[in-house]
Amino acid sequence: MSRLDIQHEGHVCHVYLNRPELRNAFDAETIAELTHTFSELTTDKAMRAIVLGAHGKAFCAGADLNWMRAMADYTWAENHADGARLAHMLWTIASSPVPVIAKVQGDCYGGGVGLVACCDVVVAADQVGFCLSEAKLGLSPATISPYVIKALGERAARRYFVTAERFSAARAQALGLVHEVCAADDLHEATQQVVHSITHNGPAAVRACKQLVKDVAGQPVNDALRDMTARRIADIRASDEGREGLQAFLQKHSPAWLADARPAPIKPGVRDHAEPND
């Protein structure tokens, strides 16, 4: 992997965009590496959480300039194939059964906003700026739009798609794109707290909860939905993990899944906070 830095921490994986000298801009190789990495991680039954972060000053500046220069000469078919690869990468992240936490330390533009919108939980430093900048280049954020519109809401998307204005982390939180905003020095700890919360829950229950949100959101509360939710609760109550969790609660002891849920935290180090371009 030349575009990513991958660090394993027990049942958690930290995936860092690792081209700080180019503000972690996207290119075809980055898209391919992200697709491959998330495809591998999400099929690992032992994986409990994935943290998506970046090294350097920017989280992601959008498309790489050299990649964009090459696109200028693409045919329609080549552009369609290129867009399809980006769409598949975003879907691979968004459809992961494993919770994905975005750790946003720096500015996030264009496709970077799409990456963040695909994640389940987003923690951002308070100085971070967001921008859906495509219209400035005579383009549109078409491929990332399904995820960004869900995260921002239609009304906010209408504004920021057409104005390409920069908006703050605090504004992103108010709109729903970001869940938690903290001081830059506290970003590592705040992200680790989210990871800690997830990994201390039942692993199968966490995956079931993530899938439940996808399956229930936007659905009418009719007979079919009520029956589906009743079946889901019956399934999980009757599962080994459900029985273990309930008995642990009633008998006041720790459930089995906590035995391996306490890996030593990754301490902020040279790669996290002292990048060559900082």
ABEGO torsion letter per residue (X at the ends): XAABBBBBBEABBBBBBBBAAAGGBBBAAAAAAAAAAAAAAAABAABABBBBBBBEABABAEBBAAAAAAAAABBAAAAAAAAAAAAAAAAAAAABABBBBBBBABBBBEAAAAAAAABABBBBBAABBBBBAAAAAGBBBAAAAAAAAAAAEAAAAAAAAAAGBBBBAAAAAAAGABABBBBAAAAAAAAAAAAAAAAABBAAAAAAAAAAAAAABGBBBBAAAAAAAAAAAAAAAABAAAAAAAAAAAAGBBBAAAAAABBBBBBBBAAAABBAAX
